[in-house]
Amino acid sequence: MLEVKQVYKTYRKSGFFSRKRQQILSDVTIEMRKGECLGIVGESGSGKSTLGRIILGIEKPDGGEVLYFGKKVNDRKVRLGHISAVFQDYTSSFNPHFTVYEVICEPIMLQAKNRREDMEVKVVDLLYRVGLDESYLKKYSHELSGGEAQRVCIARAISTNPDFLLLDEAVSSLDVSVQTQILKLLSQLKNEMNISYLFITHDIQSVTYLCDRVIFFNEGRVVEQVNIENLSQVQNDYSKRLLSAVIAF
């Protein structure tokens, strides 16, 4: 389904005129199966979010390529309606001048022309799917709690019935009790809609709840990957250190 092939990425260091570059991703190769939830775990600054932006086509790699069902993701037509995302910062994920209705409508309108009556029915259905209701249609982002705002972001992300959803630290800004609710919602939607998830996080416990397989990411490289049921058998010292909070070795 998704293939990341020998991806490299560097950024310019210390100002616009500097010739020095910092290596962010080095020879990253990942394969993901349809219907799978694949976790990418790493500390802040490990390069995992940069990889996410490249997979989404937001950034271009310096080398290598990303294929979605054999086609390059830098082609907008490959991504449109098929690949979607939910990010960590729900406060800036949608226009504060838009109502919830307008926020969820935006990606749908990019794909097709719908009558307002049909659109409203679809948006209300999406709200119910994420645990909200029609009373939220005319609300703005400042009127929502963190959990409610992230539910709206999820509703928008699934509005085009995507095959693939990238979740970049999608629960890490939420209170622990709300995190649990959102993880349950994501698990439910995955089963109902047969969506494949790429779950980028630093939180091992979230990975154990949601994912089928996990990749450990350190300094822009894949250091180990393992099925979730074999987490206690990791060999890499970095992987063991990240897991030590939840598993005793």
ABEGO torsion letter per residue (X at the ends): XBBBBGBBBBBBBGEAABABBBBABBGBBBBBBBGBBBBBBBBBGAGAAAAAAAAAGABBBABEBBBBGGBBAABAAAABGABBBBBABAAAABBAABBAAAAAAAAAAAABBBBAAAAAAAAAAAAAAAGBBAAAAABBAAABBAAAAAAAAAAAAAAAGBABBBBBGAAAABBAAAAAAAAAAAAAAAAAAGBBBBBBBABAAAAAAABABBBBBBGGBBABBBBAAAAAABABAAAAAAAAAABBX
